[in-house]
């Protein structure tokens, strides 16, 4: 059912205005300082509102600065609210609630003496996402304290959250708070009266439903506050009060990441969870909000759960149904874009290179960028852009675009299946990166985090399975196979793949999944990857997976040949170029064959030219330069770069230490006490990754500079494993200055 027209809300809107929702909206004219008790000499005016002013003063009795809030020329109801504000704040003892010291009257004017906060309000403070999450967590804790004592604030907004110069938040202005305690004082509001700030109030408050206002109303307002701080705009807009209240009650806010894709996905999910229309659908307590924010802090900008899944995280939107668009209202570009994507898909089977298909996709993305600049709420365009970016191997962009739009672009099983494919691709890519850690603990930690990506794929496929309507039979079975993979039931996954291939032997995606399951379970996946490549000659992901399997099986030459296939298909395939360099380096360390180091550096330089922030390329380049030992400065620069990128910091710190030692012992540094003996060379590694002796052949045990460099490897990053300590001490068995024990 469509929501009622705005004219049906005339009575609500008139009542809101009649109740003087805002008080006076303009600043009062200049006035002389109010009369204040002698013990509170006024220092500076801090602000002025409709019913009075706030001043910084000094408490001469207790020798501290305070804030004095004066009420002047007010109505009796305003005076009662003023008293209630003081009483409520005095009841609450929280480090994040402005403390009230005194409520008094002087020469006919009432005042509140309260804690002085040296800073501004939340609107004025420039915060990164991490600091905003921390502040929101503290505010949620303070509001939870208030709720447990029966006090609902009812006017949480950025202006009512003060932040001192150290970044600590303080809630202020309990003037319209509601007392929910048994026998609590009678509220000044009446059923039907709208109290609060429209852009931040929940629907029940916008309707004037006094009986429905409780702690969950503050949950909504805190979500609206976070929304405003993250996006720089209110959740709802309107040209007048009526339009804003109508939107609060009936409309759904645009996803924050539509305005700023840098907003962490899990933080966006928390905000949208708080902004649910029905109180029963929001977090029920501030403790739940605080727990969700804590999870955001622990997982950062790469959360374990996607905000796209409102059915899982914030539930299905509960808005009144809107009329379906008529066929003549559909954007004609949508059909054209879909045809171009399908044509690009067809190109993947007709050619041995991705060039033609990628050119089509680039054109699609360019068209959609132009459309979205004019119509940022065109969810179909975002999703199709994500599909194009996925096929174009721009996975991060694809993830942003699909997640922001999948639940807004029709209830189609195919859209969820498409997103599940993307999650599965990301899982396999990230799992490969996880194996690059120097320490087993780092690998295990990274793999645990990566498994959450696989769980996202399962959720997406399960949603597609639930809808089913436009899925083919093999796609339904594919969703089950991925579910088995996520549970590490490899035999079940392989059986499901075999059942699909018995009926549809030309499904390269299923052959690829079969190969992945075999690789994870210790089997031989090469035949499955070859079958996938036979069907789709441009399947560069299958070629890369084959190369990985061959390298792990100790077949580096075959692995490099598979990578050559991958880069011939997709010349801009950065991971393949970087991995080709890594394999060449490993083969050099095993065989010492000439030319391999040059091949390694050439390959990683290609990767860096395509992506200057590729960790594996930079760390491999640094290691190769240390082994070659002819350009210490370049080795240091490459290691320094690797230390700034996301990847194994244990490895980066170790290579950085080796590069510093190399530079210190170079002929260009006559002051060094680490000059290697004549003929010293960089030794090869044992199979376990440890050096046979020190990195440049010098005696570190007698060198303070050597000790300093090794310490640099230990303290350069807060993420360095304790295991690195053992590796370093194994390299240098004697006690070194500053290294502690043996």
N, C-alpha and C positions, 0 to 999 in steps of 0.2 A: 504494500500500500504506500502510495506517495505521501510525503509529509504534508500537513495542511498548509495552505497559503499563508503568507505573512499577515494578511488582514485578519485571519482568525485569532491572531495573538494581540489584537488591539487592546483588549482589556488588560492583559498582562503588562504591556508596554506602558499604558497610561498609568497603571498602578505603580510601576517602577519609578516613573518620573514624578508622580505625585508624592511618593515617599522620599523625595529628595535624595536620590541615590548617592550623588557625589558631594552634596553640600555645595559650598561656593567653589567654583572652578577656577576663578581668577585670583591672583595674589592680592592681598589687602594693600591699601595705599600705605605709604611710609608712615611709620608711627614712632613715637619716642619709646625708649626702653620701658618695659613694664616695671611696676614696683616689685621689688624682691626683698625677702628678708635680709637683714643686715649680715647674717652669717654666710650669705650666698652672693657675694659681689659678682655682677655680670661681666664677662670678658668679651664675648663675641657672639653675634647672632648667627645661628647655624641654619635656620630655615623658618618658613612661615607657611601656614595653611589657612584653610577656610575659617577656623575657629580659634586661631591663636598662633603662637610662635614658640620656637625652641632656641635656647641660648646656652652657650658654654659659660659655666660659672665655676667659682672656686669655693669649696667647702672649707671655711677657715677653721672650723672646729676639728675636723679630721684631716685637714691639709691634703686635699685631693681635688682634682677637677671633676666636675659632674655636669650633667645635662639637665637644664631646667625647662620643662614644658609647661607653658602657660595657656590657660583657657580664658578667653576674654569675650564678653558680649554674647555669650552662648544661651541657647534655649535650655529649659530644664532637662529635656531629654539628652541634650549634648553633655550637660553636667553629669548626668547619671552614667553615660558611657565613659566619661573621663574617669569617674571614680572606679567603674568596673575595670578599666584598663589597669589602673594602679593595683587594685585588689588581685586581679588574675595574675599579673606579672609577679607580685609579691609572693603569691602562693607557689610559684614555680621556681625551683632551685636547680637551674641547669647552667653550665658554663657557657652555653650557646643561646641563652635568653637574656636580654638586657635586664639587669637587676634594678628594682625599684627600692629607693631608700626612704622616701617620705612622700606622703600626700598631705598637702596643706592649703591654707587660704591666707592671703595677705592683702589687706586693703581692698577686699571685695573680689579679688581674682584668685582663682584656684591654680595650683601648680603641682607638678610631680617632679621630685628630685630623683634622678636615675643615673645609672652608670654612663659615663662618657666614653664613647667609642671614637678613637682617633683614626678616622679613615673616611670611607664613603659607603654608599649602598651598593648592592650587587650590580646595579645597572652601570655604575661608574668604573668597575674593576675589570681590567683586561686579564682574562684567565685562559690557560690552555685547558685541554679536556681533562687532563689528570687532576689539576687543581680544582676545576669545577666539580668533578666527581667527589673529591674529598670534602669540599664545602657542602655539597648536597647531602653527603653522608652525615655530616655533623648536624645539619638542619633537620634531617629526618630523625636522628636520634633525639634532638631537643623536642620536636613535635611529638614523638612517641612518648616522651616523659610527660608532656602536657596532656596528651590523651589519657594516659593512665591515671592522671589526677582529675579527669573529667572535663578538661578545657579544650574546646575546638577553636582554633584561631579565626577561621572564616575569611581571612584577607591576606593569605600568603601571596606575595608578589615580590619582584626584585627590589622595589623601593622599601619594603619592610624587612629586608635582610641586610643588616649592616655588616661591613667587613673592615676589620682594623688593618693597620699597616703591616701586620705580621701574617695576614691572610686568614684570621679566625673569624667565622661568621657569628652574628648575633641576631636573633629574631626580636623584632620590636612591634609595637602598636597592637595591643590586644583590645582595642576599643570596641570592636563588634564581636568579640569572642563569645562563644556560647558555653554555658555551664551545664554539663550533662550529669552531674552528680545527683543522687537522690536527695531531694530537699534543697537542691540548688536554687539560687535566686532566680526569680522570674525574668525571662528574657524581655528585652525591649522591643523585639521584633514581633510582628503579627504574621499569622499564616497568610501567604500571598505577598508579603513585603519582600522586596529584593534588596539584600544587603551584600556589600562587597564591591570588588572592582570587576566590571563585566568581562574583560578579556581574560581574566584568570579564574573566574568562578566556575564551578561545576554546573551541569544542567539542573540538578535539583535545587541549587541555590538560585540559578537564573529564573526558575519557575516560582520562586518564593515558597518552596515546600519546606517549611521550617522543620517539620517532623522528620524529614529525610536527611537533614544535615547532621553529620557525625564526623568521626576522624577520617573516614574515607573521602570526605569533601576536601580536607586538607591534602590528602594524597593527590587528588586531581590538581589542586592549585600548585603544589610543588612540581608536578609534571609540567604544567603550563609555564611555570617559572623557568624550568630547565629548557623547555622548548624555546622560549624567548631569548634566553642567554645563548643557546647554541646557534640559532638561526638569525638573530637580530630582528625578529618580528614576532608579533603575537600569534598564537595558534589560530585566532579568528579575527577577521577584519570586517568592517562595515562603515558605511558613510555616516551612520548615526547609531544611537543607542539601540534602537529597535533592531537594526540589521545585525549588530553584534550579538545581542541576546538570542536572536533567531538562529544565528550560526552556531552559537554555543549549544543550543538545544538539539539542533537537527543535523548539522553538517559534520563532516569528518576532516580533521586537519591534514594538510599536505605533509607527507613524510619529511622529517628534517633533512635527510640526506639528499632530497631533491634540491635543496638549497645549497648544501655543502657536503659533498661526498666524503670529505675527510672525517666527518663525525663517526666515531666508532659504532659499528652495527649493534653491539650489545647495549650501548648507551641509548641509542635510538629506540631499541626495543623496550627499555625501562620507561622511557618517556611516553611512548605510545600505550604501554600497559597502564600507566597512571591516568591517561586521558580517555579511558573508556567511558562511554556515556552512562552505563548503569553502575551504581556503586558496588553491586555484588560481583561485577566482572573485574574490578580493580584489585590491586593488592589490598588485603583486608586490614593490614596494620602497617604502621611505619617501620616495624621491625622487618617485615617482608621487603619493603622498599630499600631499607638499609642493607639487607642481605644481597639484593640484586645489585646495588651500587658497589658493594664489596667485591662481588664477582667481576664487575667491570674493572675495578682497580687491579684485580689479580690477573685478568686476562688481557687487559690493555686493548689495543686497537685491532687485534686479530682474535676475536672472541671465539669461544667454542661453539656457540649457538648463533644462528642467523636471525636477524630481526625480520626477515621476510616471512617467517612462518608464524603469522599472527594466530593461526589455529593452534599452534603449539605453545607460543609464548604469551600472546595477549588475546587469543581467541578470535573467533569469527566476528567481523564488524557487525554491530547490532543496530545499524541505522535503518530507518524505514526504507523499504524498497523504492527505487526510483524507476521511472518509466524507461524501458529499453529504447535505445536510439533507433529511429526509423532508418531503413536502408539508404535513403537519400541523404541522411545526416552523416554517414560514414565517410571518413576522410578518403578520397580517391587514391591518395598516395599509398595507403596501407596495402591495397591489393598489388600495386606495382612493386612495392618493397618486398612483399612476400614472394612474388615471382622471381625477383632478382636473387634472393637468397636460395630459392630452390634451384635456380639455374647454376649458381655457384656450387651447390651440392652436386649437381650433375657433372660439372667440370672435374670434380675430384675423381670420377671414374673414367673420364675420357682422356686424361692427360697424365703424363709422368712428372709434372711439375705443378706447383700451386700458383704459379704466376698469374695465369688467366683468371682463376677463381678469386685470388686475392684482389686483382684489379676491380672485379665486380663488387667485391665486398667493400673496398675503399670508397667506391662511388656511393654505395648504399649508406655507409657511415656518414659521408659528407652531406648527403641529402637529409638524413635524419638530424644531424647537428643543426642544420639550418632550420628545420621544422621545430626542434625542441627549443631553440633560442626564442622563438615566438610563442610556443605552446608548451611550457615546461610540465604541464599536467597531462600531456598526451601519453598515457601509460603504455598503449600499444607500441608507440614509437620507441620508448625506453627499452621495452622487451625485445623488439626486433633489432635494435641497436646492439643489445647484449648478445643476441644470436649471431649477428654479423661479427662482433668482436671475438666471440668464442671460436668461430671458424677461422678468423684471421690470426689466431694465436695471441690475442691481446686479452689474457685471461683475467687480469685484475679489473680491467674496464668491464668485461663481460659480467663479472660477479656483481659489481656495483649496479649495473644497469638492470640485470635480471632481478636481483633481490629487491630493488626499490619498486618494482612494477608487477611482480608475478601475482600478487594477491589483489591487484587492482585491474588486471587485464583479463577479465573473464575467468570463469571457473572451468578451465580446460585442462584435461589430463595431459595433453601434449605439452603445455607450457611447463607443468611441474616435471614431466619427464625430461624436458630439455634442460631444466635447471639441475636435475639429478645427474645428467650426463656431465655437466660442467663441474659439479662437486666431485664426481668420481675422477675426472681428469686432474683436478687440483690435488686430490688425495694422493694419486700416484706420483705426481710431480713433487709434492712436498715430502712424500716418503723417501724418494730418491735423495733429496737434500738432507734428510735426517741421517742418512748413513755416512755423511761426510764429517761427523764429529770425531775429534781425536780420542775422546774418552767414552767408554761404554755407558757411563751414567748420562752423559749428554745425549747420546743416541737414544737411550731408553726414554729420557724425558721428552725429546722431540717426537719420537714415535707415538708416545701417549697423546701428545697434543694433536698430531696428525690424524690419529684415529677418530677424533671428533669430527674432522672433515668428512670421513667416510660415513659417520653417523648422520651428518647432514644429507648426504646422498641418499641414505636409506629413508630418511623422513620424506624427502622429495619424491622418491619413487613410491613410497607407501601412499602418499597423497594422490599421485597419479593413479595408482591401483584402486584407491577408494572411489575415484570419479569414474574411471574406466571407459566412459562412453566413447571417446574417440581414440582409444588405444588399440593397436593390433595385438593379436594373441601372443606373439613372440615378445612384445614389450612387457606384457604382464608377467610372463615367465622370467624375463630379464630382471625385473624388479625383485623377484624372489631370489634370483642368483646373487644379486648384490647384497641382499639381506644375509644370505649365508656367508658371504665373504666378510661382512662386518663382524660376524660372530666367530670368525676363524674356523668355520665348518667348511674346510676346503673341499672335502670329498663331496659334500652336498652341493657346493657351488659348481664343481666340475660336472656332477651328474645333471644339474639343471642346464648347464651350457650344452652338454651332449644331447639332451632331449630336444633343445631348441634347434640345434644344428642337424639333427636327424630329419626335421621337418623343413628347415630353411638353411641349407648348407652354405648359402652365399651371404650370410650376415657377418661382415668383417668385424663389427663391434663385439659380437659374441665370441669370435675366435680370439680377439684381443683380450677379453675378460678371461677366457679359458687360460690363455698364456700367463696372465697376471696371477691367477690362482695357482697355477703350477709353479711359478717362480716363488711365490710366497710359501708354498708348502714343501719346497726343496726338490720339485720335479724339474723336468726339462721342458721349457716353454718354447723352444726355438721353432718347432714345427708349427705350433699354433700361431706364432707371430708371422711366420712365412705365409701361412694360409691367408691371414688378414691382409698382408701386403700383395698377395696374388689377386685378391678381389678388388682392393682399392690401392692402386699403384702410388697414390699420393699420401698414403697413411704414414706420415713421418713419425707420429707418436709410436706406432708399432715398430718402425725401424729403430727408434731410440731405445725402446724397451728391449728389443733383441740385442742391441749393442751392450746394454747394461748386463743382461744375462750372460752374454759371451765373456765379458770382462770378469764377472764374478766367477765364471767357470775356468779362468786362467787361460783364455784364448784372446790375447790382446790384439793380434793382427786381424782376426776375424771381427773383433769388436770395432776396430778402426774402419774396416771395410763397411760394416753396417752403418757407422756414423757418416761415412762418405755418402751412402745412399740417402740418409736422412737430410744431409745438407744439400745434396743435389736436388732433392724434392723441394726443400724449403731452405733456400740460401740464407735466410735471416733467422734460422733456428739457433738462438743464442745458446741454449743448454747443450746442444749437440757440439757446437764449436768448442765450448769450454770443456766438455767431457772428452773430446778428442785430444785436447791438450793434456788433460789429466792422465789419460791412458798412455800417451807418448812418454810422459814423465815417469810413470810407474815402470814402463818397459825399459826405459833408459836405466833406471836404478837396478833393474833385474839383470839386464844383459850388457849394458854399457855400449850398445850399438851406436855408431856415429850417426849424426843427423837427427836423432830423436829429440834432443833438446831444442834444436832449431825448429823442428816441426811443432813441438809443444808451444813455444813462444809465439809462433806464427798463428796457431789455432786460437790461443787465448786472446791475442791481439785482435783477431777478427771478432771474437765475442765482445770484447770491450768496445770496439768501434760501433757495435750494434746496441750495446747496453753498457753504459759507463758505470753502472751500479751493480754489476753482477759479481757477487761474492766469490763464487767458484772460479771465475776467470781471474780475478785479482789474486786470490790466494795461490792458485796454481802458477801464475806468473812470478809471484814472489819466490815460491819454492824453486822454480826452475832457475831463476837468476842467482839464488844462493848456491845451487848446485853448480851452475856454470862458473860463478865466482869471478867474472871479469868486469862486472859493473855494480859494485856495492851500493852506490847511491840509488840506482834504479831499483835494486832489491828492497832497500829501506822504504822508498816511496811506495812501492807496490804493497808491502806489508802494512805500512801506515794506512793505505787506502782500505785494505781488507778489514782492518780493525774498526773502521767507521761503518761497516756494512753488516747487514743481518746475516749471521752465519756462525759457525763454531769459533768462538773467541779464544778457546784454548789453543786451537791450531794457529789462529792469527797471532796470538801473543808469542807462541813458540817460534814461529817463522820470523816474527819481528825481532826477537832476541838473537836468532841466528844471523839475521841481516845486519844487526848492529855489531855483532862480533866480527862479521866479515869486513864491515867498513872500518872498524877500529884496527884491524890487522892488515889493512891494505897499505900499499906503498905510499899512498897519498896522505897517510897520517903518521908522520915521523914521531909524534909524541906518544903514540900508543904503547902501552905495556903489554899488548896482546899480539905482537907480531908473530905470525906462525913461523916455524922453522922452514928452512929452504926445502922446497919440494912437497910441502904439506898440501894435502888435497881434502876436499870435502868427502867424507866417507858415505857409503851407501847405508841404507837403513836395514835393520833386521826385518824379517817378515812381520813381526809384531809392531813395527813402526818406530822402534827406538834406535838411536844412533850407536854405532860400534864404539865411537869415542866422541870427544867434544866436537862441536860443529865445524871448526876450522883448524883442527889439529894442534891447538895451543893448550897449555897447561892451565886450565881454569882454576885448579885447586890452589895455585899460588898467586892468583890475580884478583885484586880488589875490583878492577874494572869488570872482570868476568862475573864476579858476584853481583855487581850492580846491574849488569845486563840481564842476568838470570832473574833477579828480583823484579825487573821491569816486566818480565813475562808473567810473573805471578800476580802483580798488583795492578796491571794495566786495565783490568775489567772486573766489574763486580760479578760477572757471570762465570769466571774461571772456576773449573772444577777443583775440589781438593786433590783429585787424582793427579793433576798436573804437578802438584808439589812433589809427589812420589816420583814422577817421571824425571823431574829436574834433579832430585836428589840421587836418583839412580845414575844420571849422567855424571854427577859430581859427588862422589860418595863421602868425601871429607866435609867437616863442618866449615861453612863459609860465613863470613861476617854478615849478620843480619838475616841469615836464612834459618836460624833456629837450630834444631837438633840435626843429627846425622841423617 
